[in-house]
Amino acid sequence: MGLAARFVAMKADETARFLARAGYRPDVAILDPPRTGAAELIEAAARLRPAAIIYVACDVATMVRDLKALAGFGYRADETRGFDFFPNTHHLEVVARVLLT
């Protein structure tokens, strides 16, 4: 059985709601929101019920807020790692794997 990726050109929250209405359940969802986080996307993404969500953040505060929101939908942070993609600056990318419990 091969792997498949599908790409849709629309706003992320609209895409998640569209896919949920279609009964689509991805194995993994990847969220890479701007510094303001993914507050408007969390509920729609969680309703898709992916087994795992990979959350990439450039702002730890909004990531923590969004991970707390995901916990309310039955997800828990499994692993978190920081990446220094911007040496000699204070910027750090943080990636969390969030699993459906």
N, C-alpha and C positions, 0 to 999 in steps of 0.2 A: 504494500500500500504506500503510495507516494505522498509526499507533503505538498500542501498547496497554500499559497498566499493569495488573498484577494485584496484589491485596492479600490477604494470608493472615494470619489471627489465630492465631499460635502463637509460641513462643519461636524466636528467630532461628536457633539451631543446629539445632533440630528441623525448622524449615522448610527449611533448606538440605539436610539429609539426606533429607527427604521429596521435595524437588524432584529431587535427584540420582537417587533410586530410580526416579522417574517418567521419567527421561531428559530432563528439562527443562534447557535451556541458555540462560540469559538473555544478552543482548548486553552489558548493564551491570549490575553489582551495586553498591548503595550501602550502605556500612557507616558508622554513626554511633554508635559504642559509648560507654559511660560512661568516666570517667577510668581505670578499670582496664583498658581496652582490649578487644580482641576475640579474645584467645588461644583461647577455647573455640570460636570460630566460624571461625577461619582455615582449618583443614583442610577443613571442610564447604563453605565458600564457594569455596575453590580447586577442589574436586572438581566444582563446577558448570561450571567452565571458561569463565566469562564473558570476553569479549575485553578488557573494562576493569572495574576496580573503582575506585569513588570512595570514598576513605576520609576521613572527617571526624573530626578529633580535637581534644580540649581538653587533652590531655596529650601533649606531644611525645615523652616517654620511652617511653610504651606504644605510641605510633604507630611509632616506630623499631623496637621489638621486633617488632611485628606485620608491618611491611614486610619485615623480615629473614625472618620465617617465610614470607611470601608469595613471597619470592625463591626459597625452597626448592621451590616448586611451579611455577616457571617465569615468575614475574611480575617486572617491573622498574618502579621509580618513574619516571614520565615527566615529571611536572610537580608542583610543590608551591607552594602559596601560603598566606600568612598573612592572617587577617582580624581586625581589631580591632572586635569586636562589643560590647565592654564598655569604652568609653572611661574613662579615669582609674582603671583597674585594671590589674593585671599579667596578666590573662587574655587569651589569644589563641586563636582557632580556626585550625587548620591543615587544609588540604584537599590531598590528594594524588591524582593520577590515576595508577593502576597498570595497566600493560598486560601482557597475556599475550605472551610472546616466542616 
